[in-house]
Amino acid sequence: MKKQPLILTLALLLLTLPFAQANHHEEEDHHTELEDQMSAMNKAWRSIRRQIKDPAKNESTLALVAKVKAGAQKALDLTPMLAEEQKGAAKEKFMAGYLKAMKRTVGLIGQLEKALKAGDNAGAAAIVGKLNDARKKGHENFKPEDED
């Protein structure tokens, strides 16, 4: 009879283990508001890159550009995780660089929007290239290395 409580305890432990692991993973996958914002922008950005050269899709592309622009403007008010690791003048310099890069990005998105409204898809494609470069450089400078 003493084996029965042990078996019952082990069975309960095995049943609750997946839930305990799920909670552990949720804690590991903590995202900042900035990461969530950038992720939403990235989804729209991938679609923009695919359809930028097709004038027939300009209306759809403009809607996606509006999403990216809104996200970039919100990101101006958010702080990257790397900034929290820094102190004093280094943090101020880091944040000044981040804000400068994000303001440039917002400006380029505005240029992209104007080009699309004017039907200049070739010009819009060139701006997309500039935005891709700015995005890569920004991620190198302001995003932790272990993330994509």
SVG drawing of the C-alpha trace seen along z (x, -y; Angstrom):
<svg xmlns="http://www.w3.org/2000/svg" viewBox="-5 -63 35 65">
<polyline fill="none" stroke="black" stroke-width="0.4" points="0.0,0.0 2.9,-2.4 3.7,-2.3 0.4,-3.7 1.0,-7.2 4.4,-7.3 3.0,-6.4 0.2,-9.0 2.8,-11.7 5.0,-10.8 2.0,-10.9 0.9,-14.3 4.5,-15.6 4.6,-14.3 1.3,-16.0 2.4,-19.4 5.9,-19.4 4.8,-20.8 3.0,-23.7 6.0,-24.5 8.2,-24.5 5.8,-26.7 5.9,-29.3 9.7,-29.1 9.8,-29.8 7.4,-32.7 9.8,-34.4 12.7,-33.8 10.8,-35.3 10.2,-38.6 9.9,-41.3 10.2,-45.0 7.7,-47.3 10.3,-48.5 11.0,-44.9 7.2,-44.3 7.0,-47.6 9.9,-46.6 8.5,-43.2 5.2,-44.6 7.1,-47.0 9.2,-44.1 6.2,-42.2 4.9,-45.2 8.4,-45.9 8.9,-42.5 5.7,-43.0 6.8,-46.4 10.1,-45.1 8.3,-42.4 5.8,-44.7 7.6,-48.0 8.3,-47.8 4.7,-47.0 2.7,-50.2 -0.5,-48.2 0.1,-47.5 0.9,-51.1 -2.3,-51.5 -1.5,-48.4 2.1,-49.4 1.1,-52.9 -1.1,-51.2 1.9,-49.2 4.2,-52.2 1.7,-54.0 2.0,-51.1 5.8,-51.2 5.8,-55.0 3.5,-54.9 5.7,-52.2 8.9,-54.2 7.3,-57.3 6.3,-55.3 9.8,-53.9 11.2,-57.4 9.6,-57.5 11.0,-54.0 14.3,-53.1 16.4,-50.2 17.5,-47.5 21.2,-48.3 20.6,-51.8 19.6,-50.5 23.0,-48.8 24.8,-52.1 25.3,-55.0 25.8,-58.7 27.4,-60.3 27.7,-56.9 23.9,-56.4 23.2,-60.0 25.5,-59.5 23.8,-56.1 20.3,-57.6 21.3,-60.6 22.6,-58.2 19.4,-56.1 17.2,-59.1 19.2,-60.5 19.0,-57.1 15.2,-56.8 14.5,-60.4 16.5,-59.6 14.4,-56.5 11.1,-58.4 12.3,-60.9 13.2,-58.2 9.8,-56.6 8.2,-60.0 10.2,-60.2 9.1,-56.7 5.5,-57.7 5.9,-60.7 7.5,-58.7 4.7,-56.1 2.0,-58.8 3.7,-60.3 3.8,-56.9 7.7,-56.9 8.2,-53.2 11.8,-53.3 12.6,-56.1 10.6,-54.3 12.7,-51.2 15.9,-53.2 14.6,-54.6 13.7,-51.1 17.4,-50.3 18.4,-53.2 16.0,-52.1 17.4,-48.6 20.9,-49.9 19.7,-52.2 17.9,-49.2 21.0,-47.0 23.2,-49.7 20.6,-50.5 20.3,-46.9 24.1,-46.6 24.4,-49.6 21.3,-49.5 20.1,-45.9 21.7,-43.2 23.8,-40.8 22.1,-37.6 18.8,-38.7 18.0,-38.8"/>
</svg>
